[in-house]
Structure formats: structure tokens, C-alpha cells
Amino acid sequence: MSVSEQRYEAVRAVLAVAHQMPAEVEVALVETRRAHPWGPRRLVFELAKAGVEPVLHEDSDGVWV
């Protein structure tokens, strides 16, 4: 699935589910997770370092990672 298809699916899901994370965050999370074998805490740290907002707390991160 291409990045544009991922973004489309993420935006579609956001419109359908009120508690869905923003599409930009979801795409960044998925791309980072595919590239690195990091756990939830490191993913949150790296996304925050990259300036991805909003970054969720690592405790809630485990639910959707």
C-alpha cells in the first residue's frame, strides 16, 4: 500500500471514528515502526524528536502500536 493510500485510509478512518489518531501521526507511526524494531516508548520518543504532534503518552501508545 502506497503512502497516499495509507493517508487516504487514515483520513477515512478518522472521519468514521471520533477517537482515531490524526492521519499524519498514524502514517508517521506506521512508517517508523516498519523501519525500526522499537517498542512503544522509543517510538513515542522518536516521533516527538521528529516534531510529530500530537505525540501520545507511551502508556496509551501500547493500545494502537
N, C-alpha and C positions, 0 to 999 in steps of 0.2 A: 504494500500500500504506500503510495507516494505521500510526501509531506502535505501537499494540498488536499489529498483525500483524507488524511488524518485530521487536518484542521476542519474540513467540512463536517466530518463525523463528530468531532468535538463540539463544534458550534451547534450542530443539530441536537446533540445530547443536552447541551446547556439550555436550549430552548424547551426541551421536554422535561428536564429535571431541575428543580429550583436549587438544590444543594450541590449541583455539579460544579467542579472547579472550573475556572476560566480556561478557555481553549488554549491560550498561549502557555499557561502553566502546564496543562496536560501534555501538550506537544513537547515542551522542553523536558518535562519529566520522562516521557517515553523515550525520547532521543538519548537523553543522558543515561537512562537505565540500560538501554540496548548497548551503548558504547562502553559501559563500565559495570563491573560486578559489585557495586557498592550497596550497602544497606540503607535503610531509610534515613538515619541520622546524617550520613555522609551526603546523600542525595539532597537533603534539605540544605545542608551547609554549602554544597557546590552551587545549587540554584540561587541561593542568597548571594553568594560571591559573584555570580554572573549577572546579578541585578534582576532576576525574575521575581516579579511581585504579583500577587501576594504569595509569600512563602509560608506554608503551614508549619505548625509545630511538629517536631518529629513524632510525638505520640499520636497525633491524628494522621500523620503521613502513612503509618503502617496499614491503615484501613484501605487506602487506594493505591499503594505501591505494589 
